[in-house]
């Protein structure tokens, strides 16, 4: 078997991608497409990409290896510039609402007539009839029951999930082009991306009391002597190793769902430092990760 490093394996080498998508999903998709060998060009409006103002650091990382040019698509000159680029583009990525695509002459029907070999990946906020609705990552997460309190999510799940789906859609389009000899149109909805990430929650896998919803004593976040520990001893063999370390008898997997086991594991972990738990993880092959204390416990 020959192992191929991600850097050496570039399935999109020779594929030309043009993006008009701003903020995070489009550029994050380009970042992955560049890694797969695609030649990526991004046209930005005269005011630039808002991401550069939100976070210059993020903007710089997202655009490494990507050509960026300015084009005002609301002017004749900008439209002519766009036409020149589209004539030599394999895949176009957009993130406008459907009505804006029509105004800019970028509807799939129009593009297909002018550039039959071109594929289009259209990023929308929500699918179907809701594609004209205003929204952002936070609203798409809320739409899929991923907001559980008043705190903001740890990261932009809908945007980054949408970026992954966009890069996947580019691969689909390229395969279609190569097999059918013509371009393909694929829609990516950020709300749909959040919905995909939320499927375990929708299925009840992470609901309160479920195995990975706090019901299993080996799959929880606990305080330890000098911080916290994300314990993931879910499978029976991992759970047994945790119980052995904690001095807990485990006749069967149901033991891990008993209140007494939760209490015993919690009590044991409170006696352990992060360093001790890191050693336990290595020596006993227990899946865990230690964390600093939360600010409220520092």
Beta strands, then each sheet from edge to edge (+ up, - down):
strand 1: 16-19
strand 2: 39-44
strand 3: 67-70
strand 4: 91-94
strand 5: 119-124
strand 6: 185-189
strand 7: 219-224
strand 8: 227-232
strand 9: 288-291
sheet 1: 3+ 2+ 1+ 4+ 5+ 6+
sheet 2: 7+ 8- 9+
end
